[in-house]
Amino acid sequence: QVQLVESGGGLVQPGGSLTLSCAASGILFSNYVMGWYRQAPGKERELVATISSGTSLNYADSVKGRFTISRDNAKNTVYLQLNSLKPEDTAVYYCNAFRRIPNYNYWGQGTQVTVSS
């Protein structure tokens, strides 16, 4: 059974920082592209960042220079460091595991990030 379990969300003031973690089980972690997506109220889910098995990185323009994605294959865990947070970063953040061939796509349950003073 595949599980992606996110943690680390919470309430933070503008300009603050958070670190999100996603622990994966039930998959061969190193074979998957891992990603973080987010969904704000009334909006569609959007890409935040991805990291390939070879550590190739991809970021949404809105988070470049502020967020950092990383992975630890020994711990089956992907991280998202969120710095210089803005109110518009408020959303539920979802962990994703994707493999193209064969095609597998898994989601975590999400963790809430709220940026407010």
C-alpha positions as protocol buffer text, in pm:
chain_id: "A"
residue {
  index: 1
  type: GLN
  ca { x: 0 y: 0 z: 0 }
}
residue {
  index: 2
  type: VAL
  ca { x: 139 y: 336 z: -108 }
}
residue {
  index: 3
  type: GLN
  ca { x: 137 y: 615 z: 149 }
}
residue {
  index: 4
  type: LEU
  ca { x: 261 y: 972 z: 126 }
}
residue {
  index: 5
  type: VAL
  ca { x: 239 y: 1145 z: 462 }
}
residue {
  index: 6
  type: GLU
  ca { x: 297 y: 1519 z: 479 }
}
residue {
  index: 7
  type: SER
  ca { x: 387 y: 1712 z: 791 }
}
residue {
  index: 8
  type: GLY
  ca { x: 516 y: 2053 z: 893 }
}
residue {
  index: 9
  type: GLY
  ca { x: 233 y: 2282 z: 795 }
}
residue {
  index: 10
  type: GLY
  ca { x: 97 y: 2551 z: 1022 }
}
residue {
  index: 11
  type: LEU
  ca { x: 34 y: 2918 z: 1079 }
}
residue {
  index: 12
  type: VAL
  ca { x: 320 y: 3157 z: 1014 }
}
residue {
  index: 13
  type: GLN
  ca { x: 355 y: 3534 z: 986 }
}
residue {
  index: 14
  type: PRO
  ca { x: 446 y: 3700 z: 655 }
}
residue {
  index: 15
  type: GLY
  ca { x: 819 y: 3678 z: 599 }
}
residue {
  index: 16
  type: GLY
  ca { x: 843 y: 3363 z: 808 }
}
residue {
  index: 17
  type: SER
  ca { x: 960 y: 3014 z: 722 }
}
residue {
  index: 18
  type: LEU
  ca { x: 834 y: 2657 z: 735 }
}
residue {
  index: 19
  type: THR
  ca { x: 971 y: 2320 z: 639 }
}
residue {
  index: 20
  type: LEU
  ca { x: 734 y: 2060 z: 496 }
}
residue {
  index: 21
  type: SER
  ca { x: 821 y: 1692 z: 491 }
}
residue {
  index: 22
  type: CYS
  ca { x: 666 y: 1403 z: 300 }
}
residue {
  index: 23
  type: ALA
  ca { x: 750 y: 1048 z: 402 }
}
residue {
  index: 24
  type: ALA
  ca { x: 679 y: 786 z: 138 }
}
residue {
  index: 25
  type: SER
  ca { x: 621 y: 416 z: 182 }
}
residue {
  index: 26
  type: GLY
  ca { x: 514 y: 135 z: -49 }
}
residue {
  index: 27
  type: ILE
  ca { x: 712 y: 264 z: -349 }
}
residue {
  index: 28
  type: LEU
  ca { x: 1068 y: 240 z: -472 }
}
residue {
  index: 29
  type: PHE
  ca { x: 1124 y: 601 z: -378 }
}
residue {
  index: 30
  type: SER
  ca { x: 1438 y: 663 z: -582 }
}
residue {
  index: 31
  type: ASN
  ca { x: 1252 y: 575 z: -905 }
}
residue {
  index: 32
  type: TYR
  ca { x: 996 y: 853 z: -866 }
}
residue {
  index: 33
  type: VAL
  ca { x: 983 y: 1221 z: -946 }
}
residue {
  index: 34
  type: MET
  ca { x: 870 y: 1382 z: -623 }
}
residue {
  index: 35
  type: GLY
  ca { x: 679 y: 1704 z: -615 }
}
residue {
  index: 36
  type: TRP
  ca { x: 488 y: 1955 z: -410 }
}
residue {
  index: 37
  type: TYR
  ca { x: 165 y: 2109 z: -530 }
}
residue {
  index: 38
  type: ARG
  ca { x: -73 y: 2348 z: -359 }
}
residue {
  index: 39
  type: GLN
  ca { x: -438 y: 2442 z: -374 }
}
residue {
  index: 40
  type: ALA
  ca { x: -578 y: 2764 z: -237 }
}
residue {
  index: 41
  type: PRO
  ca { x: -951 y: 2808 z: -165 }
}
residue {
  index: 42
  type: GLY
  ca { x: -1144 y: 2852 z: -487 }
}
residue {
  index: 43
  type: LYS
  ca { x: -841 y: 2784 z: -704 }
}
residue {
  index: 44
  type: GLU
  ca { x: -707 y: 2488 z: -897 }
}
residue {
  index: 45
  type: ARG
  ca { x: -422 y: 2277 z: -770 }
}
residue {
  index: 46
  type: GLU
  ca { x: -90 y: 2412 z: -900 }
}
residue {
  index: 47
  type: LEU
  ca { x: 267 y: 2295 z: -924 }
}
residue {
  index: 48
  type: VAL
  ca { x: 506 y: 2433 z: -664 }
}
residue {
  index: 49
  type: ALA
  ca { x: 823 y: 2233 z: -723 }
}
residue {
  index: 50
  type: THR
  ca { x: 949 y: 1896 z: -842 }
}
residue {
  index: 51
  type: ILE
  ca { x: 1271 y: 1701 z: -800 }
}
residue {
  index: 52
  type: SER
  ca { x: 1364 y: 1409 z: -1020 }
}
residue {
  index: 53
  type: SER
  ca { x: 1539 y: 1093 z: -917 }
}
residue {
  index: 54
  type: GLY
  ca { x: 1851 y: 1251 z: -1057 }
}
residue {
  index: 55
  type: THR
  ca { x: 1786 y: 1568 z: -850 }
}
residue {
  index: 56
  type: SER
  ca { x: 1684 y: 1782 z: -1146 }
}
residue {
  index: 57
  type: LEU
  ca { x: 1478 y: 2069 z: -1004 }
}
residue {
  index: 58
  type: ASN
  ca { x: 1177 y: 2260 z: -1129 }
}
residue {
  index: 59
  type: TYR
  ca { x: 999 y: 2552 z: -959 }
}
residue {
  index: 60
  type: ALA
  ca { x: 693 y: 2761 z: -1022 }
}
residue {
  index: 61
  type: ASP
  ca { x: 792 y: 3119 z: -1102 }
}
residue {
  index: 62
  type: SER
  ca { x: 595 y: 3242 z: -801 }
}
residue {
  index: 63
  type: VAL
  ca { x: 822 y: 3054 z: -557 }
}
residue {
  index: 64
  type: LYS
  ca { x: 1164 y: 3072 z: -726 }
}
residue {
  index: 65
  type: GLY
  ca { x: 1426 y: 3207 z: -489 }
}
residue {
  index: 66
  type: ARG
  ca { x: 1202 y: 3154 z: -185 }
}
residue {
  index: 67
  type: PHE
  ca { x: 1126 y: 2779 z: -176 }
}
residue {
  index: 68
  type: THR
  ca { x: 1371 y: 2490 z: -196 }
}
residue {
  index: 69
  type: ILE
  ca { x: 1283 y: 2129 z: -269 }
}
residue {
  index: 70
  type: SER
  ca { x: 1515 y: 1845 z: -169 }
}
residue {
  index: 71
  type: ARG
  ca { x: 1501 y: 1471 z: -121 }
}
residue {
  index: 72
  type: ASP
  ca { x: 1669 y: 1207 z: 93 }
}
residue {
  index: 73
  type: ASN
  ca { x: 1644 y: 873 z: -84 }
}
residue {
  index: 74
  type: ALA
  ca { x: 1781 y: 690 z: 220 }
}
residue {
  index: 75
  type: LYS
  ca { x: 1487 y: 819 z: 427 }
}
residue {
  index: 76
  type: ASN
  ca { x: 1226 y: 801 z: 149 }
}
residue {
  index: 77
  type: THR
  ca { x: 1146 y: 1163 z: 224 }
}
residue {
  index: 78
  type: VAL
  ca { x: 1105 y: 1480 z: 22 }
}
residue {
  index: 79
  type: TYR
  ca { x: 1122 y: 1826 z: 178 }
}
residue {
  index: 80
  type: LEU
  ca { x: 1005 y: 2173 z: 89 }
}
residue {
  index: 81
  type: GLN
  ca { x: 1172 y: 2465 z: 262 }
}
residue {
  index: 82
  type: LEU
  ca { x: 947 y: 2771 z: 246 }
}
residue {
  index: 83
  type: ASN
  ca { x: 1112 y: 3106 z: 314 }
}
residue {
  index: 84
  type: SER
  ca { x: 993 y: 3465 z: 287 }
}
residue {
  index: 85
  type: LEU
  ca { x: 636 y: 3348 z: 302 }
}
residue {
  index: 86
  type: LYS
  ca { x: 358 y: 3568 z: 169 }
}
residue {
  index: 87
  type: PRO
  ca { x: -17 y: 3563 z: 238 }
}
residue {
  index: 88
  type: GLU
  ca { x: -69 y: 3438 z: -117 }
}
residue {
  index: 89
  type: ASP
  ca { x: 126 y: 3124 z: -28 }
}
residue {
  index: 90
  type: THR
  ca { x: -166 y: 3020 z: 191 }
}
residue {
  index: 91
  type: ALA
  ca { x: -293 y: 2685 z: 64 }
}
residue {
  index: 92
  type: VAL
  ca { x: -311 y: 2315 z: 127 }
}
residue {
  index: 93
  type: TYR
  ca { x: 21 y: 2168 z: 17 }
}
residue {
  index: 94
  type: TYR
  ca { x: 19 y: 1821 z: -136 }
}
residue {
  index: 95
  type: CYS
  ca { x: 303 y: 1577 z: -185 }
}
residue {
  index: 96
  type: ASN
  ca { x: 313 y: 1388 z: -517 }
}
residue {
  index: 97
  type: ALA
  ca { x: 503 y: 1085 z: -641 }
}
residue {
  index: 98
  type: PHE
  ca { x: 511 y: 1034 z: -1017 }
}
residue {
  index: 99
  type: ARG
  ca { x: 661 y: 774 z: -1244 }
}
residue {
  index: 100
  type: ARG
  ca { x: 615 y: 791 z: -1620 }
}
residue {
  index: 101
  type: ILE
  ca { x: 695 y: 435 z: -1725 }
}
residue {
  index: 102
  type: PRO
  ca { x: 506 y: 249 z: -1598 }
}
residue {
  index: 103
  type: ASN
  ca { x: 263 y: 529 z: -1519 }
}
residue {
  index: 104
  type: TYR
  ca { x: 202 y: 575 z: -1150 }
}
residue {
  index: 105
  type: ASN
  ca { x: 81 y: 891 z: -976 }
}
residue {
  index: 106
  type: TYR
  ca { x: 24 y: 914 z: -602 }
}
residue {
  index: 107
  type: TRP
  ca { x: -90 y: 1195 z: -371 }
}
residue {
  index: 108
  type: GLY
  ca { x: -65 y: 1266 z: -3 }
}
residue {
  index: 109
  type: GLN
  ca { x: -352 y: 1394 z: 207 }
}
residue {
  index: 110
  type: GLY
  ca { x: -221 y: 1749 z: 222 }
}
residue {
  index: 111
  type: THR
  ca { x: -99 y: 1984 z: 493 }
}
residue {
  index: 112
  type: GLN
  ca { x: -234 y: 2334 z: 554 }
}
residue {
  index: 113
  type: VAL
  ca { x: -3 y: 2634 z: 533 }
}
residue {
  index: 114
  type: THR
  ca { x: -151 y: 2964 z: 646 }
}
residue {
  index: 115
  type: VAL
  ca { x: 44 y: 3288 z: 616 }
}
residue {
  index: 116
  type: SER
  ca { x: -119 y: 3563 z: 817 }
}
residue {
  index: 117
  type: SER
  ca { x: -37 y: 3832 z: 1067 }
}
